[in-house]
Amino acid sequence: MIRQLNLSLPAFERGMHLITDIINNNLSDLPEVGMLNIFIKHTSASITLNENADPTVRSDFNNYINKLIPDNTPYFKHIDEGFDDMPSHIKHSMFGSSVTIPISDYKVNLGVWQGIYLLEFRNYSKPRNLVITIYS
């Protein structure tokens, strides 16, 4: 069986935001065994898994990715929505649109130190829409 739900996240500031609890709080009746896919319907934000224990992971991640792909790069032509427009699209392509996580014993089966993150690449974001698909 396949089930699907749409979830709208509130607007977050630029950065790496732990959303594991938001996802889990919107899931009900998970199968004993299955797969959970989370897809983001945007090209200037991403979904990823990473360590959820130490918040310095988030600041280090943000510092590194923003240094790797800086705003205001003079050769970018796609700046219709601002100086962070093209950099956010490149970051999205690097980190992707979805994650797939196993479901075991009726719950999302993340590792001890793993969390689900929204990577917001825009300075002035908007609510982000997710499609969550549950396969059993």
GUNU-667705 format. One record per atom (N, C-alpha, C): residue in one letter; atom name; x, y, z. Coordinates in steps of 0.2 Angstrom, whole numbers, m for minus. Example, Ala and Ser with C-alpha at 12.3 -4.5 7.8 and 13.67 -1.06 7.14 Angstrom:
2
<residu=a; atome=N; px=66; py=m28; pz=39>
<residu=a; atome=CA; px=62; py=m22; pz=39>
<residu=a; atome=C; px=66; py=m16; pz=39>
<residu=s; atome=N; px=64; py=m11; pz=35>
<residu=s; atome=CA; px=68; py=m5; pz=36>
<residu=s; atome=C; px=64; py=0; pz=39>
//
This chain:
136
<residu=m; atome=N; px=4; py=m6; pz=0>
<residu=m; atome=CA; px=0; py=0; pz=0>
<residu=m; atome=C; px=4; py=6; pz=0>
<residu=i; atome=N; px=2; py=11; pz=m3>
<residu=i; atome=CA; px=6; py=18; pz=m4>
<residu=i; atome=C; px=1; py=23; pz=m1>
<residu=r; atome=N; px=3; py=27; pz=3>
<residu=r; atome=CA; px=0; py=33; pz=6>
<residu=r; atome=C; px=4; py=39; pz=5>
<residu=q; atome=N; px=0; py=45; pz=4>
<residu=q; atome=CA; px=4; py=51; pz=3>
<residu=q; atome=C; px=1; py=57; pz=7>
<residu=l; atome=N; px=5; py=61; pz=9>
<residu=l; atome=CA; px=2; py=67; pz=12>
<residu=l; atome=C; px=6; py=73; pz=11>
<residu=n; atome=N; px=3; py=79; pz=11>
<residu=n; atome=CA; px=6; py=85; pz=9>
<residu=n; atome=C; px=7; py=89; pz=16>
<residu=l; atome=N; px=13; py=92; pz=17>
<residu=l; atome=CA; px=15; py=95; pz=23>
<residu=l; atome=C; px=18; py=102; pz=21>
<residu=s; atome=N; px=15; py=107; pz=24>
<residu=s; atome=CA; px=18; py=114; pz=23>
<residu=s; atome=C; px=22; py=116; pz=29>
<residu=l; atome=N; px=28; py=117; pz=28>
<residu=l; atome=CA; px=33; py=120; pz=34>
<residu=l; atome=C; px=32; py=127; pz=34>
<residu=p; atome=N; px=33; py=130; pz=40>
<residu=p; atome=CA; px=33; py=138; pz=40>
<residu=p; atome=C; px=39; py=140; pz=37>
<residu=a; atome=N; px=40; py=147; pz=36>
<residu=a; atome=CA; px=46; py=150; pz=33>
<residu=a; atome=C; px=51; py=150; pz=38>
<residu=f; atome=N; px=57; py=147; pz=36>
<residu=f; atome=CA; px=63; py=147; pz=41>
<residu=f; atome=C; px=68; py=152; pz=38>
<residu=e; atome=N; px=72; py=155; pz=42>
<residu=e; atome=CA; px=78; py=159; pz=40>
<residu=e; atome=C; px=83; py=155; pz=37>
<residu=r; atome=N; px=87; py=158; pz=33>
<residu=r; atome=CA; px=93; py=154; pz=30>
<residu=r; atome=C; px=96; py=150; pz=35>
<residu=g; atome=N; px=98; py=143; pz=33>
<residu=g; atome=CA; px=101; py=139; pz=38>
<residu=g; atome=C; px=99; py=132; pz=38>
<residu=m; atome=N; px=101; py=128; pz=42>
<residu=m; atome=CA; px=100; py=121; pz=43>
<residu=m; atome=C; px=95; py=120; pz=49>
<residu=h; atome=N; px=89; py=117; pz=48>
<residu=h; atome=CA; px=84; py=117; pz=53>
<residu=h; atome=C; px=82; py=110; pz=54>
<residu=l; atome=N; px=82; py=108; pz=60>
<residu=l; atome=CA; px=80; py=101; pz=62>
<residu=l; atome=C; px=72; py=101; pz=62>
<residu=i; atome=N; px=70; py=96; pz=58>
<residu=i; atome=CA; px=62; py=96; pz=57>
<residu=i; atome=C; px=60; py=89; pz=58>
<residu=t; atome=N; px=64; py=85; pz=62>
<residu=t; atome=CA; px=62; py=78; pz=63>
<residu=t; atome=C; px=56; py=78; pz=67>
<residu=d; atome=N; px=55; py=82; pz=72>
<residu=d; atome=CA; px=49; py=81; pz=76>
<residu=d; atome=C; px=43; py=84; pz=72>
<residu=i; atome=N; px=44; py=89; pz=68>
<residu=i; atome=CA; px=38; py=91; pz=64>
<residu=i; atome=C; px=36; py=85; pz=59>
<residu=i; atome=N; px=40; py=82; pz=56>
<residu=i; atome=CA; px=39; py=76; pz=52>
<residu=i; atome=C; px=35; py=70; pz=56>
<residu=n; atome=N; px=38; py=68; pz=61>
<residu=n; atome=CA; px=35; py=63; pz=66>
<residu=n; atome=C; px=29; py=65; pz=68>
<residu=n; atome=N; px=27; py=71; pz=70>
<residu=n; atome=CA; px=21; py=73; pz=73>
<residu=n; atome=C; px=15; py=73; pz=68>
<residu=n; atome=N; px=17; py=73; pz=61>
<residu=n; atome=CA; px=12; py=73; pz=56>
<residu=n; atome=C; px=11; py=66; pz=53>
<residu=l; atome=N; px=15; py=61; pz=56>
<residu=l; atome=CA; px=14; py=54; pz=53>
<residu=l; atome=C; px=10; py=50; pz=58>
<residu=s; atome=N; px=5; py=46; pz=55>
<residu=s; atome=CA; px=1; py=42; pz=59>
<residu=s; atome=C; px=0; py=35; pz=56>
<residu=d; atome=N; px=m1; py=30; pz=60>
<residu=d; atome=CA; px=m2; py=24; pz=57>
<residu=d; atome=C; px=3; py=21; pz=52>
<residu=l; atome=N; px=9; py=22; pz=54>
<residu=l; atome=CA; px=15; py=19; pz=50>
<residu=l; atome=C; px=14; py=11; pz=50>
<residu=p; atome=N; px=17; py=8; pz=44>
<residu=p; atome=CA; px=17; py=1; pz=44>
<residu=p; atome=C; px=22; py=m2; pz=49>
<residu=e; atome=N; px=22; py=m8; pz=50>
<residu=e; atome=CA; px=27; py=m12; pz=54>
<residu=e; atome=C; px=34; py=m11; pz=50>
<residu=v; atome=N; px=34; py=m12; pz=43>
<residu=v; atome=CA; px=40; py=m12; pz=39>
<residu=v; atome=C; px=38; py=m8; pz=33>
<residu=g; atome=N; px=42; py=m3; pz=31>
<residu=g; atome=CA; px=41; py=1; pz=25>
<residu=g; atome=C; px=46; py=6; pz=23>
<residu=m; atome=N; px=45; py=10; pz=19>
<residu=m; atome=CA; px=49; py=16; pz=18>
<residu=m; atome=C; px=45; py=22; pz=18>
<residu=l; atome=N; px=49; py=28; pz=20>
<residu=l; atome=CA; px=46; py=34; pz=20>
<residu=l; atome=C; px=50; py=39; pz=15>
<residu=n; atome=N; px=47; py=42; pz=11>
<residu=n; atome=CA; px=51; py=47; pz=6>
<residu=n; atome=C; px=48; py=54; pz=8>
<residu=i; atome=N; px=53; py=58; pz=9>
<residu=i; atome=CA; px=51; py=65; pz=10>
<residu=i; atome=C; px=54; py=69; pz=4>
<residu=f; atome=N; px=49; py=73; pz=0>
<residu=f; atome=CA; px=51; py=76; pz=m6>
<residu=f; atome=C; px=50; py=84; pz=m5>
<residu=i; atome=N; px=54; py=88; pz=m6>
<residu=i; atome=CA; px=53; py=95; pz=m6>
<residu=i; atome=C; px=51; py=98; pz=m13>
<residu=k; atome=N; px=46; py=102; pz=m13>
<residu=k; atome=CA; px=44; py=105; pz=m20>
<residu=k; atome=C; px=47; py=112; pz=m21>
<residu=h; atome=N; px=53; py=112; pz=m20>
<residu=h; atome=CA; px=56; py=119; pz=m21>
<residu=h; atome=C; px=63; py=118; pz=m24>
<residu=t; atome=N; px=66; py=123; pz=m27>
<residu=t; atome=CA; px=73; py=123; pz=m30>
<residu=t; atome=C; px=78; py=127; pz=m27>
<residu=s; atome=N; px=76; py=130; pz=m21>
<residu=s; atome=CA; px=80; py=134; pz=m17>
<residu=s; atome=C; px=81; py=132; pz=m10>
<residu=a; atome=N; px=79; py=126; pz=m8>
<residu=a; atome=CA; px=79; py=123; pz=m2>
<residu=a; atome=C; px=80; py=115; pz=m3>
<residu=s; atome=N; px=83; py=112; pz=2>
<residu=s; atome=CA; px=84; py=104; pz=1>
<residu=s; atome=C; px=82; py=101; pz=8>
<residu=i; atome=N; px=81; py=94; pz=7>
<residu=i; atome=CA; px=80; py=90; pz=13>
<residu=i; atome=C; px=86; py=85; pz=14>
<residu=t; atome=N; px=89; py=84; pz=20>
<residu=t; atome=CA; px=94; py=80; pz=21>
<residu=t; atome=C; px=94; py=77; pz=28>
<residu=l; atome=N; px=98; py=72; pz=29>
<residu=l; atome=CA; px=100; py=69; pz=35>
<residu=l; atome=C; px=106; py=71; pz=38>
<residu=n; atome=N; px=107; py=72; pz=44>
<residu=n; atome=CA; px=114; py=74; pz=47>
<residu=n; atome=C; px=113; py=73; pz=54>
<residu=e; atome=N; px=119; py=74; pz=58>
<residu=e; atome=CA; px=119; py=73; pz=65>
<residu=e; atome=C; px=114; py=78; pz=68>
<residu=n; atome=N; px=111; py=76; pz=73>
<residu=n; atome=CA; px=106; py=80; pz=77>
<residu=n; atome=C; px=108; py=81; pz=84>
<residu=a; atome=N; px=114; py=79; pz=86>
<residu=a; atome=CA; px=115; py=80; pz=93>
<residu=a; atome=C; px=119; py=87; pz=95>
<residu=d; atome=N; px=124; py=89; pz=91>
<residu=d; atome=CA; px=128; py=95; pz=93>
<residu=d; atome=C; px=126; py=100; pz=88>
<residu=p; atome=N; px=123; py=106; pz=90>
<residu=p; atome=CA; px=121; py=111; pz=86>
<residu=p; atome=C; px=127; py=115; pz=82>
<residu=t; atome=N; px=133; py=113; pz=84>
<residu=t; atome=CA; px=138; py=116; pz=80>
<residu=t; atome=C; px=139; py=113; pz=73>
<residu=v; atome=N; px=136; py=107; pz=73>
<residu=v; atome=CA; px=136; py=104; pz=66>
<residu=v; atome=C; px=132; py=109; pz=61>
<residu=r; atome=N; px=127; py=112; pz=63>
<residu=r; atome=CA; px=123; py=116; pz=59>
<residu=r; atome=C; px=126; py=122; pz=57>
<residu=s; atome=N; px=130; py=125; pz=62>
<residu=s; atome=CA; px=133; py=132; pz=61>
<residu=s; atome=C; px=139; py=130; pz=56>
<residu=d; atome=N; px=143; py=125; pz=57>
<residu=d; atome=CA; px=149; py=123; pz=53>
<residu=d; atome=C; px=146; py=121; pz=46>
<residu=f; atome=N; px=141; py=118; pz=46>
<residu=f; atome=CA; px=138; py=116; pz=39>
<residu=f; atome=C; px=136; py=123; pz=35>
<residu=n; atome=N; px=133; py=127; pz=38>
<residu=n; atome=CA; px=131; py=133; pz=35>
<residu=n; atome=C; px=137; py=137; pz=33>
<residu=n; atome=N; px=142; py=138; pz=37>
<residu=n; atome=CA; px=148; py=142; pz=36>
<residu=n; atome=C; px=151; py=139; pz=30>
<residu=y; atome=N; px=152; py=132; pz=30>
<residu=y; atome=CA; px=155; py=129; pz=24>
<residu=y; atome=C; px=152; py=130; pz=18>
<residu=i; atome=N; px=145; py=128; pz=18>
<residu=i; atome=CA; px=142; py=129; pz=11>
<residu=i; atome=C; px=141; py=136; pz=8>
<residu=n; atome=N; px=141; py=141; pz=13>
<residu=n; atome=CA; px=140; py=148; pz=11>
<residu=n; atome=C; px=147; py=150; pz=8>
<residu=k; atome=N; px=152; py=147; pz=11>
<residu=k; atome=CA; px=159; py=149; pz=8>
<residu=k; atome=C; px=160; py=146; pz=2>
<residu=l; atome=N; px=158; py=139; pz=1>
<residu=l; atome=CA; px=159; py=136; pz=m5>
<residu=l; atome=C; px=155; py=139; pz=m11>
<residu=i; atome=N; px=149; py=141; pz=m10>
<residu=i; atome=CA; px=145; py=144; pz=m15>
<residu=i; atome=C; px=142; py=151; pz=m12>
<residu=p; atome=N; px=146; py=156; pz=m13>
<residu=p; atome=CA; px=144; py=162; pz=m10>
<residu=p; atome=C; px=139; py=166; pz=m14>
<residu=d; atome=N; px=135; py=170; pz=m11>
<residu=d; atome=CA; px=131; py=175; pz=m14>
<residu=d; atome=C; px=135; py=180; pz=m17>
<residu=n; atome=N; px=132; py=184; pz=m22>
<residu=n; atome=CA; px=135; py=190; pz=m25>
<residu=n; atome=C; px=141; py=188; pz=m30>
<residu=t; atome=N; px=140; py=182; pz=m32>
<residu=t; atome=CA; px=145; py=179; pz=m37>
<residu=t; atome=C; px=144; py=183; pz=m44>
<residu=p; atome=N; px=149; py=187; pz=m46>
<residu=p; atome=CA; px=148; py=192; pz=m51>
<residu=p; atome=C; px=146; py=188; pz=m58>
<residu=y; atome=N; px=148; py=182; pz=m59>
<residu=y; atome=CA; px=147; py=179; pz=m66>
<residu=y; atome=C; px=140; py=176; pz=m66>
<residu=f; atome=N; px=136; py=175; pz=m61>
<residu=f; atome=CA; px=129; py=173; pz=m61>
<residu=f; atome=C; px=125; py=177; pz=m64>
<residu=k; atome=N; px=121; py=175; pz=m69>
<residu=k; atome=CA; px=116; py=179; pz=m73>
<residu=k; atome=C; px=109; py=178; pz=m70>
<residu=h; atome=N; px=108; py=173; pz=m67>
<residu=h; atome=CA; px=101; py=171; pz=m64>
<residu=h; atome=C; px=101; py=174; pz=m57>
<residu=i; atome=N; px=99; py=181; pz=m57>
<residu=i; atome=CA; px=98; py=184; pz=m51>
<residu=i; atome=C; px=91; py=188; pz=m50>
<residu=d; atome=N; px=86; py=185; pz=m54>
<residu=d; atome=CA; px=79; py=188; pz=m54>
<residu=d; atome=C; px=76; py=189; pz=m47>
<residu=e; atome=N; px=78; py=185; pz=m43>
<residu=e; atome=CA; px=75; py=185; pz=m36>
<residu=e; atome=C; px=80; py=187; pz=m31>
<residu=g; atome=N; px=86; py=190; pz=m33>
<residu=g; atome=CA; px=91; py=192; pz=m28>
<residu=g; atome=C; px=97; py=189; pz=m29>
<residu=f; atome=N; px=102; py=192; pz=m25>
<residu=f; atome=CA; px=109; py=189; pz=m26>
<residu=f; atome=C; px=110; py=182; pz=m23>
<residu=d; atome=N; px=105; py=180; pz=m19>
<residu=d; atome=CA; px=105; py=173; pz=m17>
<residu=d; atome=C; px=102; py=168; pz=m21>
<residu=d; atome=N; px=99; py=170; pz=m27>
<residu=d; atome=CA; px=95; py=166; pz=m31>
<residu=d; atome=C; px=99; py=160; pz=m34>
<residu=m; atome=N; px=103; py=161; pz=m39>
<residu=m; atome=CA; px=107; py=156; pz=m42>
<residu=m; atome=C; px=111; py=152; pz=m37>
<residu=p; atome=N; px=114; py=155; pz=m32>
<residu=p; atome=CA; px=118; py=151; pz=m27>
<residu=p; atome=C; px=113; py=146; pz=m23>
<residu=s; atome=N; px=107; py=148; pz=m22>
<residu=s; atome=CA; px=102; py=143; pz=m19>
<residu=s; atome=C; px=100; py=137; pz=m23>
<residu=h; atome=N; px=100; py=139; pz=m30>
<residu=h; atome=CA; px=98; py=133; pz=m35>
<residu=h; atome=C; px=104; py=128; pz=m35>
<residu=i; atome=N; px=110; py=131; pz=m35>
<residu=i; atome=CA; px=116; py=126; pz=m35>
<residu=i; atome=C; px=116; py=122; pz=m29>
<residu=k; atome=N; px=115; py=125; pz=m23>
<residu=k; atome=CA; px=115; py=121; pz=m17>
<residu=k; atome=C; px=110; py=116; pz=m17>
<residu=h; atome=N; px=104; py=118; pz=m19>
<residu=h; atome=CA; px=98; py=113; pz=m20>
<residu=h; atome=C; px=101; py=107; pz=m24>
<residu=s; atome=N; px=104; py=108; pz=m30>
<residu=s; atome=CA; px=106; py=102; pz=m34>
<residu=s; atome=C; px=111; py=98; pz=m31>
<residu=m; atome=N; px=115; py=101; pz=m27>
<residu=m; atome=CA; px=120; py=97; pz=m23>
<residu=m; atome=C; px=117; py=93; pz=m18>
<residu=f; atome=N; px=112; py=95; pz=m14>
<residu=f; atome=CA; px=109; py=92; pz=m8>
<residu=f; atome=C; px=103; py=88; pz=m10>
<residu=g; atome=N; px=100; py=90; pz=m15>
<residu=g; atome=CA; px=94; py=86; pz=m18>
<residu=g; atome=C; px=87; py=88; pz=m15>
<residu=s; atome=N; px=82; py=84; pz=m18>
<residu=s; atome=CA; px=75; py=85; pz=m17>
<residu=s; atome=C; px=72; py=81; pz=m12>
<residu=s; atome=N; px=75; py=75; pz=m10>
<residu=s; atome=CA; px=72; py=70; pz=m6>
<residu=s; atome=C; px=77; py=66; pz=m2>
<residu=v; atome=N; px=74; py=63; pz=3>
<residu=v; atome=CA; px=77; py=58; pz=7>
<residu=v; atome=C; px=72; py=52; pz=8>
<residu=t; atome=N; px=75; py=46; pz=8>
<residu=t; atome=CA; px=71; py=40; pz=9>
<residu=t; atome=C; px=74; py=37; pz=16>
<residu=i; atome=N; px=69; py=35; pz=20>
<residu=i; atome=CA; px=71; py=32; pz=27>
<residu=i; atome=C; px=67; py=26; pz=28>
<residu=p; atome=N; px=70; py=21; pz=31>
<residu=p; atome=CA; px=66; py=15; pz=32>
<residu=p; atome=C; px=61; py=16; pz=38>
<residu=i; atome=N; px=56; py=12; pz=38>
<residu=i; atome=CA; px=51; py=12; pz=43>
<residu=i; atome=C; px=52; py=5; pz=46>
<residu=s; atome=N; px=53; py=4; pz=53>
<residu=s; atome=CA; px=53; py=m2; pz=56>
<residu=s; atome=C; px=50; py=m2; pz=63>
<residu=d; atome=N; px=46; py=m7; pz=64>
<residu=d; atome=CA; px=42; py=m7; pz=71>
<residu=d; atome=C; px=38; py=m1; pz=71>
<residu=y; atome=N; px=34; py=1; pz=66>
<residu=y; atome=CA; px=29; py=6; pz=66>
<residu=y; atome=C; px=32; py=13; pz=67>
<residu=k; atome=N; px=39; py=14; pz=66>
<residu=k; atome=CA; px=42; py=21; pz=67>
<residu=k; atome=C; px=47; py=22; pz=62>
<residu=v; atome=N; px=49; py=28; pz=61>
<residu=v; atome=CA; px=54; py=30; pz=56>
<residu=v; atome=C; px=61; py=28; pz=60>
<residu=n; atome=N; px=65; py=24; pz=56>
<residu=n; atome=CA; px=71; py=21; pz=58>
<residu=n; atome=C; px=77; py=25; pz=57>
<residu=l; atome=N; px=78; py=30; pz=60>
<residu=l; atome=CA; px=84; py=34; pz=60>
<residu=l; atome=C; px=89; py=32; pz=65>
<residu=g; atome=N; px=95; py=33; pz=63>
<residu=g; atome=CA; px=101; py=31; pz=68>
<residu=g; atome=C; px=101; py=36; pz=74>
<residu=v; atome=N; px=104; py=34; pz=79>
<residu=v; atome=CA; px=104; py=37; pz=85>
<residu=v; atome=C; px=106; py=44; pz=85>
<residu=w; atome=N; px=110; py=46; pz=81>
<residu=w; atome=CA; px=112; py=53; pz=80>
<residu=w; atome=C; px=110; py=57; pz=74>
<residu=q; atome=N; px=105; py=53; pz=70>
<residu=q; atome=CA; px=102; py=56; pz=64>
<residu=q; atome=C; px=96; py=60; pz=65>
<residu=g; atome=N; px=96; py=66; pz=61>
<residu=g; atome=CA; px=90; py=70; pz=61>
<residu=g; atome=C; px=88; py=72; pz=54>
<residu=i; atome=N; px=82; py=74; pz=53>
<residu=i; atome=CA; px=79; py=76; pz=46>
<residu=i; atome=C; px=80; py=84; pz=46>
<residu=y; atome=N; px=83; py=86; pz=41>
<residu=y; atome=CA; px=84; py=94; pz=41>
<residu=y; atome=C; px=81; py=97; pz=35>
<residu=l; atome=N; px=79; py=103; pz=36>
<residu=l; atome=CA; px=77; py=107; pz=30>
<residu=l; atome=C; px=83; py=112; pz=29>
<residu=l; atome=N; px=86; py=112; pz=23>
<residu=l; atome=CA; px=91; py=116; pz=22>
<residu=l; atome=C; px=88; py=122; pz=18>
<residu=e; atome=N; px=88; py=128; pz=21>
<residu=e; atome=CA; px=85; py=134; pz=18>
<residu=e; atome=C; px=91; py=138; pz=15>
<residu=f; atome=N; px=91; py=139; pz=9>
<residu=f; atome=CA; px=96; py=143; pz=6>
<residu=f; atome=C; px=95; py=150; pz=4>
<residu=r; atome=N; px=89; py=152; pz=5>
<residu=r; atome=CA; px=87; py=159; pz=3>
<residu=r; atome=C; px=87; py=163; pz=10>
<residu=n; atome=N; px=89; py=170; pz=9>
<residu=n; atome=CA; px=88; py=175; pz=14>
<residu=n; atome=C; px=81; py=176; pz=16>
<residu=y; atome=N; px=77; py=177; pz=11>
<residu=y; atome=CA; px=70; py=178; pz=13>
<residu=y; atome=C; px=66; py=173; pz=10>
<residu=s; atome=N; px=65; py=168; pz=14>
<residu=s; atome=CA; px=61; py=162; pz=12>
<residu=s; atome=C; px=54; py=163; pz=13>
<residu=k; atome=N; px=50; py=157; pz=11>
<residu=k; atome=CA; px=43; py=157; pz=11>
<residu=k; atome=C; px=41; py=150; pz=14>
<residu=p; atome=N; px=35; py=149; pz=16>
<residu=p; atome=CA; px=34; py=142; pz=18>
<residu=p; atome=C; px=36; py=137; pz=13>
<residu=r; atome=N; px=38; py=131; pz=15>
<residu=r; atome=CA; px=41; py=126; pz=10>
<residu=r; atome=C; px=36; py=120; pz=10>
<residu=n; atome=N; px=34; py=117; pz=5>
<residu=n; atome=CA; px=30; py=112; pz=4>
<residu=n; atome=C; px=33; py=105; pz=3>
<residu=l; atome=N; px=31; py=100; pz=7>
<residu=l; atome=CA; px=34; py=93; pz=6>
<residu=l; atome=C; px=28; py=88; pz=4>
<residu=v; atome=N; px=30; py=83; pz=1>
<residu=v; atome=CA; px=26; py=78; pz=m1>
<residu=v; atome=C; px=29; py=72; pz=3>
<residu=i; atome=N; px=25; py=69; pz=7>
<residu=i; atome=CA; px=28; py=63; pz=11>
<residu=i; atome=C; px=24; py=57; pz=9>
<residu=t; atome=N; px=28; py=52; pz=6>
<residu=t; atome=CA; px=25; py=46; pz=4>
<residu=t; atome=C; px=27; py=40; pz=8>
<residu=i; atome=N; px=23; py=36; pz=10>
<residu=i; atome=CA; px=24; py=30; pz=14>
<residu=i; atome=C; px=22; py=24; pz=10>
<residu=y; atome=N; px=27; py=20; pz=10>
<residu=y; atome=CA; px=27; py=13; pz=6>
<residu=y; atome=C; px=27; py=8; pz=11>
<residu=s; atome=N; px=22; py=3; pz=10>
<residu=s; atome=CA; px=22; py=m3; pz=15>
<residu=s; atome=C; px=21; py=m9; pz=11>
//
